[in-house]
């Protein structure tokens, strides 16, 4: 609940601050995480098994590769494929890739459009093998956004036949791919050249958030299938967690960064976010929960311990016992995330190791932020200080450290850029010993 501090008098000026959120992360979970829906793969037996495929398909062209003179990587995503355990699973994955771009113009009785059938010569190929092969392919290929989460299958002798479906007809899919390519290439054109890995990740994270709004009323694909895809996030501008995660994975990999998915729960609801590799270390990145009106980056490059404070990570497929039923939520690939080096608050905050020695840096950083018109100023306080006491001495008691620094910064700032210190608003993020000051001018 918001708390308001009583006004304090100092140097004939009324100093006042408001703690906007004392438990910011918990509130973000309530606003975004509780409605997340991770679509699990759903398979059922053919009612009437037919192995002949007489469907007329329309061939569609793949999504374009990155078009940039600065970034030409187009890193291929193979974490899902690499997690598969058998040759038959890998064969199924590869066959899906060949079938996905052949789509019928005629829907079935459920309104979905069959794609090319997949045939596996393995009498022991189970529905679990099918589920994990489909999941691996779809997570490795976020650009193949039209596949439904449903399939039908049958078997006879040594042969297993799988029928997957598209939400779109072949001709409609071609139009969707064109729009999707346009959106991706627009982001490419807006991306400055020469960015280092952290800043490239941040730019693309912001590009997704700037284009997308969380789809609060979408709970399953029938409510809006696009919201579960990169297309929804980048073209439609509306997505649930899966759409955000697929868009982040697609863009970061296109620009040469290793990125994949983490599957689990947040606020007891199924949830998906990303893992990303920056300068040889892996981190958790949750763009969905970062997407709020003020973009505080609370979930930007967290380690395992930090993400587990409010996310539950589900087990790896390879750790599930043979014969055990697949859970609705599981992971194909999970790197160890143990570093803080690329955490947003570590890199971007003004760090206070000692209040007296850090004063000049604080004033200089405030001047730079005001000159840039920044709306937020982030401070990270050394763990050597009691965090609550440090906040008190900065804002609500002698020596009113923050107000003094702002007043000193204002002496060097022109009119129009001076920071309004009459009514400061702050956000306290205890997880990182961080306080965010909202700047007004």
LINMO-V549947 format. One record per backbone hydrogen bond with DSSP energy under -1.0 kcal/mol. CO is the residue of the C=O (numbers start at 1). NH is the residue of the N-H. Records with the same first field share a line. If there is no record, write none. Layout:
CO->NH  NH
//
This chain:
3->19
8->15
10->13
13->10
15->8
16->424
17->5
18->426
19->3
21->428
23->27
24->28
25->29
26->30
27->31
28->32
29->34
33->36
42->151
44->153
58->103
78->82
81->84
86->90
87->91
88->92
89->93
90->94
91->95
92->96
93->97
94->98
95->99
96->100
99->102  116
101->60
102->116
103->58
108->111
112->108
113->166
114->104
118->162
120->122  160
122->125
126->130
127->131
128->132
129->133
130->134
131->135
132->136
133->137
134->138
135->139
136->140
137->141
141->144
143->145
146->167
149->42
151->44
152->163
153->46
154->161
156->159
158->122
159->156
160->120
161->154
162->118
163->152
164->115
165->148
166->113
169->173
170->174
171->175
172->176
173->177
174->178
175->179
176->180
177->181
178->182
179->183
180->184
181->185
182->186
183->187
184->188
185->189
186->190
188->191
196->200
197->201
198->202
199->203
200->204
201->205
202->206
203->207
204->208
205->209
206->210
207->211
208->212
213->239
214->216
215->218
220->223
221->224
225->228
226->229  232
227->240
229->233
230->234
231->235  236
232->237  238
237->213
239->215
240->244
241->245
242->246
243->247
244->248
245->249
246->250
247->251
248->252
249->253
250->254
251->255
252->257
253->75  256
254->74
258->277
260->275
262->273
263->314
264->271
265->312
266->269
269->266
271->264
273->262
274->285
275->260
276->283
278->281
281->278
283->276
284->302
285->274
290->292
297->300
299->286
300->344
302->284
303->307
304->308
306->309
307->310  311
312->265
315->331
316->319
317->320
321->324
331->317
337->304
340->343
343->347
344->348
345->349
350->380
352->382
354->358
358->362
359->363
360->364
361->365
362->366
363->367
364->368
365->369
366->370
367->371
368->372
369->374
375->439
377->437
378->350
379->435
380->352
382->385
386->390
387->391
388->392
389->393
390->394
391->395
392->396  397
393->401
394->402
397->400
400->404
401->405
402->406
403->407
404->408
405->409
406->410
407->411
409->412
414->417
424->18
425->438
426->20
427->436
429->432  434
430->433
433->381
434->429
435->379
436->427
437->377
440->420
//
